[in-house]
Amino acid sequence: MERQLDVMDTESKRVETGKQRILIGGLVELDLGEGNFAYGRIVSKSELAFYDGLVNGPASSYEAIYTQPIAFIVSVMNSAVRSRRWKIVDQRLLKPELARERQYFMQDILTGQYSIYYSVTGEIHPSCKEMCMNLERAAVWDAQHMEARLRKHFATHR
């Protein structure tokens, strides 16, 4: 079931200027410059799943975006969405694979010890390098750095 967003009054086409709420399942649109746009889904209060597709110009329909594979899921500062730098353009229920808990790896800078961070519970468990090989590093990205990462991703995966 789709929910009406508070981002736009569809009758008057008036865009709200206040802070945008974090809406689980929201589809965010990122302007990467040069007419290129990327899209991501808000999968938790701090995590976004970014689709592996670059769109030339803002998408006129979101159906094709929802069918693209996910490139990666990372924690992002809420300010990227709340400030409206990344606009929520649609919202749908999350599929189970996006709604599940994720694991991230951490490495102690002094000892080199590895551990695994569980996104929902916040638990951290000791681990080894081999268990962390295919996990995303635990980090919280700001909007500018995530946009740069996406530009680099699309430049090297085309």
MITILO-324189 format. One record per atom (N, C-alpha, C): atom name; z, y, x. Coordinates in nm, 2 decimals. Layout:
N
R:name:up:north:east
R:CA:Z:Y:X
...
This chain:
158
R:name:up:north:east
R:N:0.00:-0.12:0.08
R:CA:0.00:0.00:0.00
R:C:0.00:0.12:0.09
R:N:-0.09:0.21:0.07
R:CA:-0.10:0.34:0.15
R:C:-0.01:0.44:0.09
R:N:0.05:0.52:0.18
R:CA:0.14:0.63:0.14
R:C:0.07:0.76:0.16
R:N:0.09:0.86:0.08
R:CA:0.03:0.99:0.10
R:C:0.11:1.06:0.21
R:N:0.04:1.12:0.30
R:CA:0.11:1.18:0.41
R:C:0.14:1.33:0.38
R:N:0.24:1.38:0.44
R:CA:0.28:1.52:0.42
R:C:0.21:1.61:0.52
R:N:0.11:1.56:0.59
R:CA:0.04:1.64:0.69
R:C:-0.06:1.74:0.62
R:N:-0.12:1.69:0.51
R:CA:-0.23:1.78:0.45
R:C:-0.21:1.78:0.30
R:N:-0.22:1.90:0.24
R:CA:-0.23:1.91:0.10
R:C:-0.38:1.89:0.07
R:N:-0.42:1.78:0.01
R:CA:-0.56:1.75:-0.02
R:C:-0.62:1.84:-0.12
R:N:-0.55:1.90:-0.21
R:CA:-0.61:1.99:-0.30
R:C:-0.66:2.12:-0.24
R:N:-0.58:2.18:-0.15
R:CA:-0.62:2.31:-0.09
R:C:-0.67:2.29:0.05
R:N:-0.66:2.17:0.11
R:CA:-0.70:2.15:0.24
R:C:-0.62:2.23:0.34
R:N:-0.49:2.26:0.30
R:CA:-0.41:2.34:0.38
R:C:-0.33:2.25:0.48
R:N:-0.34:2.27:0.61
R:CA:-0.27:2.19:0.71
R:C:-0.13:2.25:0.73
R:N:-0.03:2.16:0.72
R:CA:0.11:2.20:0.74
R:C:0.13:2.24:0.89
R:N:0.22:2.34:0.91
R:CA:0.25:2.38:1.04
R:C:0.38:2.34:1.10
R:N:0.46:2.27:1.02
R:CA:0.59:2.22:1.06
R:C:0.58:2.10:1.15
R:N:0.69:2.04:1.19
R:CA:0.68:1.92:1.27
R:C:0.63:1.80:1.18
R:N:0.56:1.72:1.25
R:CA:0.50:1.60:1.18
R:C:0.60:1.49:1.19
R:N:0.63:1.42:1.08
R:CA:0.72:1.30:1.09
R:C:0.66:1.18:1.16
R:N:0.74:1.10:1.22
R:CA:0.70:0.98:1.28
R:C:0.69:0.88:1.16
R:N:0.58:0.83:1.13
R:CA:0.55:0.73:1.02
R:C:0.51:0.60:1.08
R:N:0.59:0.50:1.07
R:CA:0.56:0.36:1.11
R:C:0.43:0.32:1.04
R:N:0.33:0.27:1.12
R:CA:0.20:0.24:1.06
R:C:0.10:0.35:1.06
R:N:0.15:0.47:1.10
R:CA:0.06:0.58:1.11
R:C:-0.05:0.56:1.22
R:N:-0.17:0.61:1.18
R:CA:-0.28:0.61:1.28
R:C:-0.29:0.75:1.34
R:N:-0.28:0.76:1.47
R:CA:-0.28:0.89:1.53
R:C:-0.42:0.91:1.60
R:N:-0.47:1.03:1.60
R:CA:-0.59:1.07:1.66
R:C:-0.57:1.15:1.78
R:N:-0.62:1.11:1.90
R:CA:-0.60:1.18:2.02
R:C:-0.74:1.24:2.07
R:N:-0.74:1.37:2.09
R:CA:-0.86:1.44:2.14
R:C:-0.85:1.43:2.29
R:N:-0.94:1.35:2.35
R:CA:-0.95:1.33:2.50
R:C:-1.04:1.43:2.57
R:N:-1.10:1.52:2.49
R:CA:-1.19:1.62:2.55
R:C:-1.33:1.57:2.56
R:N:-1.43:1.66:2.58
R:CA:-1.57:1.63:2.59
R:C:-1.62:1.55:2.46
R:N:-1.56:1.58:2.35
R:CA:-1.60:1.52:2.22
R:C:-1.55:1.38:2.20
R:N:-1.47:1.33:2.29
R:CA:-1.42:1.19:2.28
R:C:-1.28:1.18:2.22
R:N:-1.26:1.08:2.13
R:CA:-1.14:1.06:2.06
R:C:-1.09:0.92:2.07
R:N:-0.96:0.90:2.09
R:CA:-0.90:0.77:2.09
R:C:-0.80:0.76:1.97
R:N:-0.76:0.64:1.94
R:CA:-0.67:0.62:1.82
R:C:-0.56:0.52:1.86
R:N:-0.45:0.54:1.80
R:CA:-0.33:0.46:1.82
R:C:-0.25:0.44:1.69
R:N:-0.17:0.34:1.69
R:CA:-0.08:0.31:1.57
R:C:0.06:0.33:1.61
R:N:0.14:0.39:1.53
R:CA:0.28:0.40:1.55
R:C:0.34:0.27:1.51
R:N:0.39:0.19:1.60
R:CA:0.45:0.06:1.57
R:C:0.60:0.05:1.57
R:N:0.66:0.16:1.62
R:CA:0.81:0.17:1.61
R:C:0.84:0.32:1.63
R:N:0.97:0.36:1.63
R:CA:1.00:0.50:1.65
R:C:0.96:0.55:1.78
R:N:0.94:0.46:1.88
R:CA:0.90:0.51:2.01
R:C:0.78:0.45:2.07
R:N:0.72:0.35:2.00
R:CA:0.61:0.28:2.06
R:C:0.48:0.30:1.98
R:N:0.37:0.31:2.06
R:CA:0.24:0.32:2.00
R:C:0.15:0.21:2.06
R:N:0.06:0.16:1.97
R:CA:-0.04:0.06:2.01
R:C:-0.17:0.14:2.02
R:N:-0.24:0.14:2.13
R:CA:-0.36:0.21:2.14
R:C:-0.48:0.12:2.13
R:N:-0.58:0.16:2.05
R:CA:-0.70:0.08:2.03
R:C:-0.79:0.09:2.14
R:N:-0.86:-0.02:2.17
R:CA:-0.96:-0.03:2.28
R:C:-1.09:0.02:2.24
R:N:-1.10:0.14:2.19
R:CA:-1.23:0.20:2.15
R:C:-1.23:0.35:2.16
R:N:-1.34:0.40:2.22
R:CA:-1.35:0.54:2.23
R:C:-1.46:0.59:2.13
R:N:-1.43:0.69:2.05
R:CA:-1.51:0.74:1.95
R:C:-1.57:0.88:1.99
R:N:-1.70:0.90:1.97
R:CA:-1.76:1.03:2.00
R:C:-1.75:1.11:1.88
R:N:-1.66:1.21:1.88
R:CA:-1.63:1.29:1.77
R:C:-1.52:1.23:1.68
R:N:-1.45:1.31:1.60
R:CA:-1.35:1.25:1.51
R:C:-1.41:1.14:1.42
R:N:-1.34:1.04:1.40
R:CA:-1.39:0.93:1.31
R:C:-1.40:0.98:1.17
R:N:-1.51:0.95:1.10
R:CA:-1.52:0.99:0.96
R:C:-1.46:0.88:0.87
R:N:-1.45:0.76:0.92
R:CA:-1.39:0.65:0.85
R:C:-1.30:0.57:0.95
R:N:-1.19:0.52:0.91
R:CA:-1.10:0.45:1.00
R:C:-1.11:0.30:0.99
R:N:-1.19:0.25:0.91
R:CA:-1.21:0.10:0.89
R:C:-1.24:0.04:1.02
R:N:-1.34:0.09:1.09
R:CA:-1.39:0.03:1.22
R:C:-1.28:0.04:1.33
R:N:-1.20:0.14:1.32
R:CA:-1.09:0.15:1.42
R:C:-0.99:0.04:1.41
R:N:-0.95:0.01:1.28
R:CA:-0.85:-0.09:1.26
R:C:-0.90:-0.23:1.30
R:N:-1.03:-0.25:1.32
R:CA:-1.08:-0.38:1.36
R:C:-1.09:-0.39:1.51
R:N:-1.07:-0.29:1.59
R:CA:-1.08:-0.29:1.73
R:C:-0.95:-0.36:1.79
R:N:-0.97:-0.43:1.90
R:CA:-0.85:-0.49:1.97
R:C:-0.76:-0.38:2.03
R:N:-0.64:-0.42:2.05
R:CA:-0.54:-0.33:2.11
R:C:-0.55:-0.33:2.26
R:N:-0.56:-0.22:2.32
R:CA:-0.57:-0.21:2.47
R:C:-0.43:-0.23:2.53
R:N:-0.33:-0.16:2.48
R:CA:-0.20:-0.18:2.52
R:C:-0.10:-0.11:2.43
R:N:0.03:-0.15:2.44
R:CA:0.14:-0.09:2.36
R:C:0.24:-0.04:2.46
R:N:0.27:0.09:2.44
R:CA:0.37:0.15:2.53
R:C:0.46:0.25:2.45
R:N:0.57:0.28:2.52
R:CA:0.66:0.38:2.46
R:C:0.61:0.52:2.50
R:N:0.61:0.61:2.40
R:CA:0.56:0.74:2.41
R:C:0.66:0.84:2.36
R:N:0.68:0.96:2.42
R:CA:0.77:1.06:2.38
R:C:0.73:1.10:2.23
R:N:0.83:1.11:2.15
R:CA:0.80:1.15:2.01
R:C:0.74:1.29:1.99
R:N:0.75:1.37:2.09
R:CA:0.70:1.51:2.08
R:C:0.54:1.51:2.07
R:N:0.48:1.40:2.12
R:CA:0.33:1.39:2.11
R:C:0.29:1.39:1.97
R:N:0.36:1.32:1.88
R:CA:0.33:1.32:1.74
R:C:0.40:1.43:1.66
R:N:0.52:1.45:1.69
R:CA:0.60:1.55:1.61
R:C:0.54:1.69:1.63
R:N:0.49:1.72:1.74
R:CA:0.43:1.86:1.77
R:C:0.29:1.87:1.71
R:N:0.23:1.76:1.66
R:CA:0.10:1.76:1.60
R:C:-0.01:1.76:1.71
R:N:0.03:1.74:1.83
R:CA:-0.07:1.73:1.94
R:C:-0.16:1.61:1.90
R:N:-0.09:1.50:1.86
R:CA:-0.16:1.38:1.81
R:C:-0.14:1.38:1.65
R:N:-0.25:1.40:1.58
R:CA:-0.23:1.41:1.43
R:C:-0.23:1.27:1.37
R:N:-0.15:1.25:1.27
R:CA:-0.15:1.13:1.19
R:C:-0.26:1.15:1.09
R:N:-0.36:1.06:1.09
R:CA:-0.48:1.08:1.01
R:C:-0.49:0.97:0.90
R:N:-0.40:0.87:0.91
R:CA:-0.40:0.76:0.81
R:C:-0.27:0.68:0.83
R:N:-0.24:0.60:0.73
R:CA:-0.12:0.52:0.74
R:C:-0.14:0.39:0.66
R:N:-0.11:0.28:0.73
R:CA:-0.12:0.15:0.66
R:C:0.00:0.06:0.71
R:N:0.03:-0.04:0.63
R:CA:0.13:-0.14:0.67
R:C:0.08:-0.20:0.80
R:N:0.18:-0.23:0.89
R:CA:0.15:-0.30:1.02
R:C:0.13:-0.45:0.99
R:N:0.04:-0.51:1.07
R:CA:0.02:-0.65:1.07
R:C:0.14:-0.71:1.15
R:N:0.18:-0.83:1.12
R:CA:0.29:-0.89:1.19
R:C:0.29:-0.89:1.34
R:N:0.17:-0.90:1.40
R:CA:0.16:-0.90:1.54
R:C:0.19:-0.76:1.60
R:N:0.18:-0.66:1.52
R:CA:0.22:-0.52:1.57
R:C:0.36:-0.49:1.54
R:N:0.42:-0.56:1.44
R:CA:0.56:-0.52:1.40
R:C:0.66:-0.60:1.47
R:N:0.62:-0.69:1.56
R:CA:0.72:-0.77:1.63
R:C:0.78:-0.70:1.75
R:N:0.89:-0.76:1.80
R:CA:0.96:-0.70:1.92
R:C:0.87:-0.73:2.04
R:N:0.87:-0.63:2.13
R:CA:0.79:-0.64:2.26
R:C:0.89:-0.65:2.38
R:N:0.84:-0.70:2.49
R:CA:0.91:-0.71:2.61
R:C:0.84:-0.62:2.72
R:N:0.92:-0.56:2.80
R:CA:0.87:-0.48:2.91
R:C:0.95:-0.52:3.03
R:N:0.89:-0.50:3.15
R:CA:0.96:-0.53:3.27
R:C:1.02:-0.41:3.33
R:N:1.13:-0.43:3.41
R:CA:1.19:-0.33:3.49
R:C:1.21:-0.38:3.63
R:N:1.21:-0.29:3.72
R:CA:1.24:-0.33:3.86
R:C:1.33:-0.23:3.92
R:N:1.44:-0.28:3.97
R:CA:1.54:-0.20:4.04
R:C:1.48:-0.14:4.16
R:N:1.49:-0.01:4.18
R:CA:1.42:0.06:4.29
R:C:1.49:0.03:4.42
R:N:1.62:0.00:4.42
R:CA:1.70:-0.03:4.54
R:C:1.69:-0.18:4.58
R:N:1.71:-0.27:4.49
R:CA:1.72:-0.41:4.52
R:C:1.59:-0.48:4.50
R:N:1.50:-0.43:4.42
R:CA:1.37:-0.49:4.39
R:C:1.39:-0.60:4.28
R:N:1.51:-0.62:4.23
R:CA:1.53:-0.72:4.12
R:C:1.45:-0.68:4.00
R:N:1.40:-0.79:3.94
R:CA:1.32:-0.77:3.81
R:C:1.41:-0.81:3.69
R:N:1.39:-0.74:3.58
R:CA:1.45:-0.77:3.46
R:C:1.36:-0.75:3.34
R:N:1.39:-0.80:3.23
R:CA:1.30:-0.78:3.11
R:C:1.38:-0.71:3.00
R:N:1.32:-0.60:2.95
R:CA:1.38:-0.52:2.85
R:C:1.32:-0.56:2.71
R:N:1.40:-0.58:2.61
R:CA:1.36:-0.62:2.48
R:C:1.36:-0.49:2.39
R:N:1.25:-0.45:2.33
R:CA:1.23:-0.32:2.27
R:C:1.32:-0.30:2.14
R:N:1.34:-0.40:2.06
R:CA:1.42:-0.39:1.94
R:C:1.57:-0.39:1.96
R:N:1.61:-0.49:2.04
R:CA:1.76:-0.50:2.06
R:C:1.81:-0.41:2.17
R:N:1.72:-0.37:2.26
R:CA:1.77:-0.29:2.38
R:C:1.83:-0.38:2.49
R:N:1.83:-0.51:2.47
R:CA:1.89:-0.60:2.57
R:C:1.80:-0.60:2.69
R:N:1.87:-0.62:2.81
R:CA:1.81:-0.64:2.94
R:C:1.85:-0.77:3.00
R:N:1.76:-0.85:3.04
R:CA:1.80:-0.98:3.10
R:C:1.73:-0.99:3.24
R:N:1.81:-1.05:3.33
R:CA:1.75:-1.07:3.47
R:C:1.63:-1.16:3.46
R:N:1.54:-1.14:3.55
R:CA:1.41:-1.21:3.55
R:C:1.36:-1.22:3.69
R:N:1.24:-1.27:3.70
R:CA:1.17:-1.28:3.83
R:C:1.03:-1.22:3.82
R:N:0.97:-1.20:3.93
R:CA:0.84:-1.13:3.94
R:C:0.74:-1.21:3.85
R:N:0.74:-1.34:3.86
R:CA:0.64:-1.42:3.79
R:C:0.65:-1.40:3.64
R:N:0.77:-1.39:3.59
R:CA:0.79:-1.37:3.44
R:C:0.75:-1.23:3.40
R:N:0.74:-1.14:3.49
R:CA:0.71:-1.00:3.45
R:C:0.56:-0.97:3.48
R:N:0.48:-1.06:3.53
R:CA:0.34:-1.03:3.57
R:C:0.26:-0.97:3.46
R:N:0.26:-1.02:3.34
R:CA:0.17:-0.97:3.24
R:C:0.24:-0.88:3.14
R:N:0.36:-0.83:3.18
R:CA:0.43:-0.73:3.09
R:C:0.40:-0.59:3.14
R:N:0.41:-0.50:3.04
R:CA:0.40:-0.35:3.07
R:C:0.53:-0.31:3.13
R:N:0.52:-0.22:3.23
R:CA:0.64:-0.16:3.29
R:C:0.71:-0.08:3.18
R:N:0.85:-0.09:3.18
R:CA:0.93:-0.01:3.09
R:C:0.92:0.14:3.13
R:N:0.86:0.22:3.05
R:CA:0.85:0.37:3.08
R:C:0.83:0.44:2.95
R:N:0.86:0.57:2.95
R:CA:0.83:0.65:2.83
R:C:0.72:0.75:2.88
R:N:0.60:0.74:2.82
R:CA:0.49:0.83:2.86
R:C:0.50:0.96:2.78
R:N:0.46:1.07:2.85
R:CA:0.44:1.20:2.77
R:C:0.29:1.20:2.73
R:N:0.26:1.30:2.64
R:CA:0.13:1.30:2.58
R:C:0.02:1.32:2.69
R:N:0.04:1.41:2.78
R:CA:-0.06:1.44:2.88
R:C:-0.09:1.32:2.97
R:N:0.01:1.25:3.01
R:CA:-0.01:1.13:3.10
R:C:-0.07:1.02:3.02
R:N:-0.04:1.00:2.89
R:CA:-0.10:0.90:2.82
R:C:-0.25:0.93:2.79
R:N:-0.28:1.05:2.77
R:CA:-0.42:1.09:2.75
R:C:-0.50:1.07:2.88
R:N:-0.44:1.10:2.99
R:CA:-0.51:1.07:3.12
R:C:-0.52:0.92:3.14
R:N:-0.42:0.84:3.11
R:CA:-0.43:0.69:3.12
R:C:-0.54:0.64:3.03
R:N:-0.56:0.69:2.91
R:CA:-0.66:0.65:2.82
R:C:-0.80:0.69:2.88
R:N:-0.81:0.81:2.93
R:CA:-0.94:0.85:2.99
R:C:-0.98:0.75:3.10
R:N:-0.88:0.72:3.19
R:CA:-0.91:0.63:3.30
R:C:-0.94:0.49:3.25
R:N:-0.87:0.45:3.15
R:CA:-0.90:0.31:3.09
R:C:-1.04:0.31:3.04
R:N:-1.08:0.41:2.96
R:CA:-1.22:0.40:2.90
R:C:-1.33:0.42:3.01
R:N:-1.30:0.49:3.11
R:CA:-1.39:0.51:3.22
R:C:-1.42:0.38:3.30
R:N:-1.31:0.30:3.31
R:CA:-1.32:0.18:3.39
R:C:-1.35:0.05:3.30
R:N:-1.35:0.06:3.17
R:CA:-1.37:-0.05:3.08
R:C:-1.49:-0.04:2.99
R:N:-1.58:0.04:3.03
R:CA:-1.70:0.06:2.95
R:C:-1.81:-0.03:2.99
